Amino acid sequence: MKKKIKHLLLIITGLSYMISCTVNKSHEKIVIDNMLKYCVEKTKVSMASLCETDSLPRNILSNQKEWNKVCIHDWTSGFWPGVLWYAYETSGDTAILKNAEKFTELLEGVLSVPVENHDLGFMMYNSFGKGYLHTKNEDYKRNLLKAADSLATLFNPKVGTILSWPAMRDEMNWPHNTIIDNMMNLELLFWASKNGGEEKLYDIAVKHAETCMTTLIRPDYSIYHVAVFDTVDGHFINGYTHQGYSDNSTWARGQSWGIYGFTMCYRETGKPEFLSTAKNLADVFINRLPEDAIPFWDFDDPDIPNAPKDASAAAIAASGLLELSMVVKDQDLKNHYNTEAFKILAALSSNAYLSGDKNQSFLLHSTGHKPHNSEVDASIIYADYYYFEALTRAKRYLN
């Protein structure tokens, strides 16, 4: 297995520069195919050490080789099953399928406790949603519909958004708070509304996105991490940060969530204001990227260029930009967003960011929560998930 990974790394790093500087699709296909093979082989490495389904991988710190694990109620619990579903889609390997089913079904317990945050989309759609796509398992569908109904209970119609962190009402005196990450969970509601759920789920998702568009997003199309609202009349109080450098800085992963989330909302609704927002958010992200195409964890950290990078923000943005390139009508814009996405993928697929045999993950150098000094310069499971997804989307784009 190690020899196979090293061989793939030689191929990938020897060719990856091509996808950032050429329009030759045959070369790009070779690179993407080999990156996907790398992800499958690395998934098998992790599978070999994840025999018990009582916990799921979350991170590998800089001095470690194996995954640190969390329980099913951690917000990241859906990403490992999601990685397995992408690995199965890529390889057709039945051993990977069995693991994908095993770790997906484990997450059924997520719905056995009261809803405590907005992360049901991350947890359930990335696992059961991906699984249903491949298996049409009716139990998966039932769990998805139940998860969507649970997520909808956090919607405040007076405010117009889904509550993100109930605990922060007392801890931070944020009466009703919504974070940009929450845009990602709307996909669960859109899916449910089209697959047997109530129509109100679609309406909630649209209203949430519309409210975020006028509150979380600043006039210059940078993004607040947190929007806080009054619960009496629903008015927007202020924007804050929790994981960024400052309340008014541009946290890189938050900008990525925005690109991805509003692009997905346009795909699901056809509303032109969502597409316009996604394009403007993408332009801010692209224009502020450093030379190596991987963002620093916050674009406004005064320690740049000595600040940590965030490969997870790059992977999320690459996936979002690839979808954006597929939904815009203008050919020049299609080429622009596609080119930028491939530049990011090329950078992530270099020796500087691929983990190789250093640890079990796909990627190095992500930043989770810098203000809390948590998961800084680490390998993180959602970076791997969105990298795999971006590669999968890139292959579809090239076919």
C-alpha positions in Angstrom: 0.0 0.0 0.0 2.8 2.5 0.9 4.6 1.7 -2.4 1.4 2.3 -4.3 0.8 5.7 -2.6 4.4 6.8 -3.2 4.1 5.9 -6.9 0.9 7.9 -7.2 2.5 10.8 -5.5 5.3 10.8 -8.0 2.8 10.9 -10.8 0.6 13.5 -9.2 3.4 15.9 -8.2 5.1 15.5 -11.5 2.0 16.5 -13.4 -0.1 18.6 -11.1 1.3 21.9 -12.3 -0.3 21.2 -15.7 -3.9 21.7 -14.3 -3.0 25.3 -13.3 -1.3 26.3 -16.5 -2.8 24.4 -19.4 -6.1 23.9 -21.1 -5.2 20.5 -22.4 -8.0 18.3 -21.0 -6.3 15.1 -21.6 -3.5 16.1 -19.2 -6.0 17.4 -16.7 -7.9 14.1 -16.8 -4.7 12.1 -16.1 -3.9 14.3 -13.1 -7.4 14.2 -11.6 -7.7 10.4 -12.1 -4.4 9.9 -10.2 -5.5 12.3 -7.4 -8.7 10.3 -7.1 -6.7 7.0 -6.9 -4.5 8.6 -4.2 -7.6 9.4 -2.2 -9.0 5.9 -2.5 -5.7 4.3 -1.4 -5.4 6.7 1.5 -9.0 5.9 2.5 -8.1 2.2 2.6 -5.2 3.0 4.9 -7.5 4.7 7.3 -10.1 1.9 7.0 -7.6 -0.6 8.1 -7.2 1.1 11.5 -10.9 2.1 11.9 -12.3 -1.2 12.8 -14.7 0.0 15.6 -17.7 2.1 14.7 -18.0 3.7 18.1 -16.0 6.8 17.0 -15.1 8.7 13.8 -11.9 10.5 12.6 -11.7 14.2 13.1 -8.0 15.4 13.0 -4.4 14.5 13.1 -2.1 17.0 14.8 1.3 17.9 13.4 3.2 15.4 15.6 0.8 12.5 15.0 0.2 9.8 12.3 -3.2 8.5 13.1 -6.7 10.0 13.4 -8.0 11.4 16.6 -11.6 10.3 16.9 -14.9 11.8 18.1 -18.4 10.5 18.9 -21.3 10.6 16.5 -22.6 13.9 18.1 -19.6 15.9 17.0 -20.4 18.2 14.2 -17.7 16.6 12.0 -19.1 13.0 12.3 -20.6 12.9 8.8 -17.4 13.6 6.9 -15.8 10.2 7.3 -18.9 8.3 5.9 -18.9 10.9 3.2 -15.3 10.2 2.3 -16.1 6.5 2.2 -19.0 7.1 -0.2 -16.8 9.2 -2.5 -14.2 6.4 -2.4 -16.8 3.9 -3.3 -18.1 6.1 -6.1 -14.6 6.4 -7.5 -13.5 2.7 -7.1 -16.6 0.5 -7.0 -14.8 -1.4 -4.2 -17.3 -3.5 -2.2 -15.1 -3.5 0.9 -15.3 0.3 0.9 -19.1 0.1 0.3 -19.5 -2.1 3.4 -17.5 0.4 5.5 -19.6 3.3 4.1 -22.8 1.6 5.1 -21.4 0.6 8.5 -20.3 4.1 9.4 -23.3 5.8 7.9 -25.8 3.7 9.9 -23.9 4.5 13.0 -25.1 8.1 12.7 -28.7 7.1 13.1 -28.1 7.8 16.8 -27.6 11.5 16.0 -31.4 11.9 15.9 -31.9 10.2 19.3 -31.1 13.4 21.2 -32.6 16.9 21.2 -31.4 19.2 18.4 -28.6 21.3 19.9 -27.2 23.0 16.8 -27.5 23.5 13.1 -25.0 20.9 12.0 -27.5 18.2 11.0 -26.7 18.9 7.4 -23.0 18.3 7.8 -23.7 15.2 9.9 -26.6 13.6 8.1 -26.6 14.8 4.5 -22.9 14.0 4.0 -23.5 10.5 5.2 -27.1 9.3 4.6 -27.5 11.7 1.7 -24.5 10.4 -0.1 -25.5 6.9 0.8 -29.0 7.3 -0.5 -27.6 8.6 -3.8 -25.8 5.3 -4.3 -28.2 2.8 -2.7 -31.7 4.2 -2.6 -32.0 2.7 0.8 -35.4 3.7 2.2 -34.0 3.7 5.8 -31.5 6.4 4.7 -34.3 8.4 3.2 -36.4 8.2 6.4 -33.4 9.4 8.4 -32.8 12.3 6.1 -36.4 13.4 6.3 -36.4 13.2 10.1 -33.1 15.2 10.2 -34.6 17.9 8.0 -37.7 18.2 10.2 -35.4 18.4 13.2 -33.2 21.1 11.6 -36.4 23.1 10.8 -37.3 23.4 14.5 -34.4 25.8 14.9 -35.9 28.3 12.4 -37.1 31.5 13.8 -39.7 33.1 11.4 -39.4 36.5 13.1 -35.7 36.6 12.4 -35.7 34.6 9.1 -32.8 32.3 9.9 -32.0 29.0 11.5 -30.5 29.3 15.0 -26.9 28.1 14.9 -25.7 27.8 18.5 -28.4 27.7 21.2 -25.7 27.6 23.9 -24.3 30.9 22.7 -27.5 32.7 23.8 -26.3 32.6 27.4 -22.5 32.2 26.9 -22.1 35.2 24.6 -25.4 37.0 25.0 -26.3 36.3 21.4 -30.1 36.0 21.5 -30.5 34.5 18.0 -27.3 33.7 16.2 -26.6 32.4 12.8 -23.1 31.6 11.3 -22.1 31.5 7.7 -21.4 27.7 8.1 -25.1 27.2 8.4 -25.5 27.9 4.6 -24.1 24.4 4.0 -26.9 22.7 6.0 -29.6 24.2 3.7 -28.9 21.4 1.1 -30.6 18.9 3.5 -33.7 21.1 3.5 -33.8 21.5 -0.2 -33.3 17.7 -0.7 -36.1 16.8 1.8 -38.6 19.2 0.2 -38.1 17.4 -3.1 -38.2 13.9 -1.7 -41.3 13.6 0.4 -40.8 16.4 3.0 -43.0 19.4 3.5 -42.8 22.3 1.1 -42.1 24.6 4.1 -38.6 23.1 4.2 -37.8 24.7 0.9 -39.3 28.0 2.1 -37.2 27.9 5.2 -34.0 27.3 3.2 -34.8 30.2 0.9 -35.7 32.6 3.6 -32.6 31.7 5.6 -30.3 32.4 2.6 -32.1 35.7 1.8 -31.6 36.9 5.3 -28.0 35.9 5.4 -27.5 37.7 2.1 -28.4 41.0 3.7 -26.8 40.5 7.2 -23.9 38.2 7.2 -22.5 39.5 4.0 -20.9 43.0 4.2 -21.2 45.6 1.4 -17.8 44.7 0.0 -18.8 41.0 -0.1 -16.6 39.8 2.7 -18.4 37.8 5.3 -19.1 38.1 9.1 -18.7 34.7 10.8 -21.7 35.3 13.1 -24.8 37.4 12.7 -26.7 38.2 15.9 -30.4 39.1 15.9 -33.0 40.4 18.3 -35.7 37.9 19.2 -38.4 40.4 19.9 -38.7 42.0 16.5 -36.1 40.0 14.6 -33.8 42.9 13.6 -30.1 42.4 12.9 -28.0 43.6 15.9 -24.4 43.1 14.7 -21.9 40.9 13.0 -19.1 39.2 15.0 -16.5 36.5 14.7 -15.9 33.3 16.7 -13.2 31.6 14.7 -11.8 34.5 12.7 -9.1 37.1 13.6 -11.5 39.9 14.4 -15.2 40.8 14.0 -14.4 42.8 10.9 -11.8 40.5 9.4 -12.3 38.0 6.5 -12.1 34.5 7.9 -11.0 32.3 4.9 -13.2 29.3 5.6 -16.2 31.5 6.2 -15.7 33.0 2.7 -15.5 29.5 1.3 -18.7 28.4 3.1 -20.4 31.4 1.5 -19.2 30.6 -2.1 -20.3 27.0 -1.8 -23.6 27.8 0.0 -24.9 30.5 -2.2 -23.9 28.6 -5.4 -25.8 25.6 -4.1 -28.8 27.8 -3.3 -28.8 29.1 -6.8 -28.7 25.5 -8.2 -31.7 24.6 -6.1 -33.8 27.7 -6.7 -32.7 29.5 -9.8 -32.9 32.8 -8.0 -30.5 35.2 -9.7 -29.7 37.1 -6.5 -28.1 33.9 -5.1 -25.9 33.5 -8.2 -24.9 37.2 -8.1 -23.9 36.8 -4.4 -21.9 33.6 -5.1 -20.0 35.3 -7.9 -19.2 38.4 -5.7 -18.1 36.2 -2.8 -15.9 34.1 -5.1 -14.2 37.2 -6.6 -13.3 38.4 -3.1 -11.8 35.0 -2.3 -9.9 34.7 -5.5 -8.6 38.3 -5.5 -7.1 37.9 -2.0 -5.4 34.5 -2.5 -1.6 34.5 -2.0 0.7 33.4 -4.8 0.5 29.7 -3.9 -3.3 29.7 -4.2 -3.9 28.5 -0.6 -5.4 31.1 1.7 -4.0 32.0 5.1 -6.5 31.1 7.8 -7.8 34.7 7.9 -7.1 37.1 5.1 -6.6 39.9 7.6 -4.2 38.3 10.1 -1.4 40.9 10.6 1.1 38.0 11.0 0.8 37.2 7.2 3.0 35.9 5.6 3.9 34.0 8.8 0.3 33.1 9.7 -1.0 29.5 9.3 -2.6 28.4 6.0 -6.0 26.7 5.8 -6.1 23.8 3.3 -9.7 23.1 4.3 -10.8 26.6 3.1 -9.0 26.0 -0.1 -10.7 22.6 -0.7 -14.2 24.0 0.1 -13.6 26.9 -2.2 -12.3 24.7 -5.0 -15.5 22.5 -4.8 -17.7 25.6 -4.7 -15.9 27.3 -7.6 -16.2 24.2 -9.7 -20.0 24.1 -9.2 -20.1 27.8 -9.8 -18.3 27.3 -13.2 -21.0 24.8 -14.1 -24.0 27.0 -13.3 -22.9 30.4 -14.7 -24.0 31.0 -18.3 -21.2 33.3 -19.5 -18.4 31.2 -21.1 -15.7 33.6 -19.9 -16.9 33.3 -16.4 -17.1 29.5 -16.7 -13.5 29.4 -17.8 -12.5 31.9 -15.1 -14.0 30.0 -12.1 -12.9 26.7 -13.5 -9.3 27.9 -14.0 -9.2 29.2 -10.4 -10.6 26.0 -9.0 -8.0 24.0 -10.8 -5.2 26.2 -9.6 -6.3 25.6 -6.0 -6.5 21.8 -6.7 -3.0 21.9 -8.2 -1.7 23.6 -5.1 -3.4 21.1 -2.8 -2.0 18.3 -4.9 1.6 19.4 -4.5 4.2 18.0 -2.1 3.6 21.0 0.2 0.0 19.9 1.0 -0.4 16.2 0.3 0.3 14.1 3.4 1.8 11.2 1.5 3.1 8.7 4.1 3.3 11.4 6.8 -0.1 10.4 8.3 -3.4 8.8 7.4 -5.1 11.9 6.0 -5.1 13.2 2.4 -4.0 16.8 3.2 -1.8 18.7 5.6 -1.9 22.3 6.9 -5.5 23.1 7.8 -6.6 25.5 10.5 -9.7 24.7 12.6 -10.0 27.3 15.4 -7.0 29.6 15.6 -8.3 31.9 18.3 -8.6 28.9 20.6 -5.3 27.4 19.4 -7.2 24.3 18.3 -6.4 22.2 15.2 -3.8 24.7 14.0 -1.6 23.4 11.1 -3.4 20.0 11.4 -4.9 17.5 9.1 -8.7 17.7 9.4 -11.4 15.4 8.1 -13.5 18.0 6.4 -10.5 19.2 4.4 -10.2 15.7 3.0 -13.9 15.4 2.3 -14.1 18.6 0.3 -10.8 17.8 -1.5 -12.3 14.4 -2.6 -15.6 16.1 -3.6 -13.7 18.8 -5.6 -11.7 16.1 -7.4 -15.0 14.3 -8.2 -16.6 17.5 -9.5 -13.4 18.2 -11.5 -13.7 14.8 -13.2 -17.3 15.4 -14.1 -16.4 18.8 -15.5 -13.8 17.2 -17.7 -15.9 14.4 -19.0 
